[in-house]
Amino acid sequence: MIQLTPQAADKVRELISKRENPASGLRVGVRGGGCSGFQYFLEFADAANKGDRELDSHGVKLFVDPKSFLYLQGTEVDFVDSLGGSGFKFVNPNAKRTCGCGESFSV
């Protein structure tokens, strides 16, 4: 399962509500790249693509492609707002190594 913390779900709903064309959910995935091999990404989505897993986390629809699902199983996405900065943080139990900024990982 891939899930959002309550704080992350609140932030996603807030961001969706501010969009000119509100999306129905959030695409969560990984791409090749970054300093550690894979890079996380989040983007607004209107619907699932063919083969996607559609999950619900605290009332937010999450769309995850099959490849990303393998790398993200058990991942929690949090939203952190602190003096050092704010943003979404991935806590991925599958990551063997992460970069300093936390935006890329290797398995």
C-alpha positions as CSV (number, residue, x, y, z in Angstrom):
1,M,0.0,0.0,0.0
2,I,1.1,3.5,-0.7
3,Q,-0.4,6.2,1.6
4,L,-0.4,9.8,2.4
5,T,-0.2,11.1,5.9
6,P,-3.2,13.2,7.0
7,Q,-1.0,16.4,6.6
8,A,-0.1,15.4,3.1
9,A,-3.7,14.6,2.2
10,D,-4.8,18.0,3.5
11,K,-2.1,19.7,1.4
12,V,-3.1,17.8,-1.8
13,R,-6.7,18.7,-1.3
14,E,-5.8,22.3,-0.8
15,L,-3.6,22.4,-3.9
16,I,-6.3,20.7,-6.0
17,S,-8.9,23.2,-4.9
18,K,-6.7,26.1,-6.0
19,R,-6.3,24.8,-9.5
20,E,-8.2,26.4,-12.4
21,N,-9.3,22.9,-13.5
22,P,-9.4,20.7,-10.4
23,A,-7.9,17.3,-10.8
24,S,-9.5,14.1,-9.4
25,G,-6.4,12.9,-7.8
26,L,-2.6,12.6,-7.6
27,R,-0.3,10.5,-9.7
28,V,2.6,9.1,-7.6
29,G,5.5,7.5,-9.3
30,V,9.2,7.1,-9.9
31,R,11.4,7.8,-13.0
32,G,14.9,7.0,-13.8
33,G,17.3,9.9,-12.8
34,G,18.4,11.8,-9.9
35,C,21.7,11.3,-8.1
36,S,20.8,7.9,-6.7
37,G,19.2,6.2,-9.7
38,F,15.4,6.8,-9.3
39,Q,13.5,10.0,-8.7
40,Y,10.1,10.4,-7.1
41,F,7.4,12.5,-8.8
42,L,3.9,13.7,-8.0
43,E,1.5,15.3,-10.5
44,F,-2.1,16.0,-10.7
45,A,-4.2,13.5,-12.6
46,D,-7.8,13.4,-13.9
47,A,-8.0,9.6,-14.2
48,A,-6.1,6.4,-14.1
49,N,-4.1,5.3,-17.1
50,K,-4.4,1.8,-18.4
51,G,-2.8,-0.6,-15.9
52,D,-2.6,1.9,-13.1
53,R,-3.5,1.0,-9.6
54,E,-6.1,3.3,-8.1
55,L,-5.8,3.8,-4.3
56,D,-7.5,6.0,-1.8
57,S,-5.6,7.6,1.1
58,H,-7.5,9.8,3.5
59,G,-10.0,10.7,0.7
60,V,-7.4,11.5,-2.0
61,K,-7.3,9.3,-5.1
62,L,-3.8,8.1,-5.9
63,F,-2.9,6.7,-9.4
64,V,0.3,4.5,-9.6
65,D,1.7,2.8,-12.7
66,P,2.7,-0.9,-12.3
67,K,6.5,-0.2,-12.4
68,S,6.3,2.5,-9.8
69,F,4.1,0.4,-7.6
70,L,6.8,-2.2,-7.3
71,Y,9.3,0.4,-6.0
72,L,6.8,2.3,-3.8
73,Q,5.0,-0.5,-1.9
74,G,4.8,0.5,1.7
75,T,5.8,4.1,1.1
76,E,4.3,6.9,3.1
77,V,4.2,10.4,1.6
78,D,4.2,13.2,4.2
79,F,4.1,17.0,3.9
80,V,6.6,18.8,6.0
81,D,6.4,22.6,6.7
82,S,9.3,23.9,8.7
83,L,11.8,26.7,8.9
84,G,14.2,24.7,6.7
85,G,11.6,24.5,3.9
86,S,8.3,22.8,3.0
87,G,7.4,20.0,0.7
88,F,6.4,16.4,0.2
89,K,8.7,13.8,1.8
90,F,8.8,10.1,0.8
91,V,9.4,7.5,3.4
92,N,10.2,4.4,1.3
93,P,11.1,1.2,3.1
94,N,12.4,-0.2,-0.2
95,A,15.1,2.4,-0.7
96,K,18.6,1.1,0.1
97,R,20.2,4.5,-0.4
98,T,18.8,8.1,-0.7
99,C,20.4,11.3,-1.7
100,G,20.8,14.2,0.7
101,C,17.7,16.0,-0.6
102,G,15.5,12.9,-0.3
103,E,14.2,13.3,-3.9
104,S,16.0,10.3,-5.3
105,F,16.9,6.7,-4.2
106,S,18.3,3.4,-5.2
107,V,17.1,-0.1,-4.5
